[in-house]
Amino acid sequence: MTPTSFVSTPGGTVTFGNSGLVTHTATQDAPFKLWNTGDIAPLGVQGVNMNWSGTLGFHCKYHPDMKGKIRTPMQTGASPVLL
């Protein structure tokens, strides 16, 4: 996954794209598992709404070595997640 770490806009949508030849996911790490893109087919895209604040790790459920982090700054009405 590229990039592996980035900042999201509070309340915005992060779009994950698959430019590879096999299916991938972007799955938020335990213990919270707040979101999961589901399967993203080759050349497919899937968006995730960032309705919380904090830094959350994610990985591909099929390829656990593919991982990254999303940081979403605090906003009014967001639910803070502390890891």
WOJOFEN-V692003 format. One line per field, one symbol per residue. ss: DSSP state (a for helix, b for strand, c for the rest). phi: phi as a letter, one per 20 degrees, with the letter a starting at -180 (. if undefined). A space follows every 10 residues. Layout:
ss->???
phi->???
This chain:
ss->ccccbbbbcc ccbbbbbccc cccbccbbcc cccccbcccb ccccbbbbbc cbbbbbbbbc ccccccbbbb bbccccccbb ccc
phi->.cfebbdeeg mededdddee dcfcccdfff eelfbbfmfd fgmecbdcfe ebcpdcebbe fecgfebacd dcffcfneef cdd
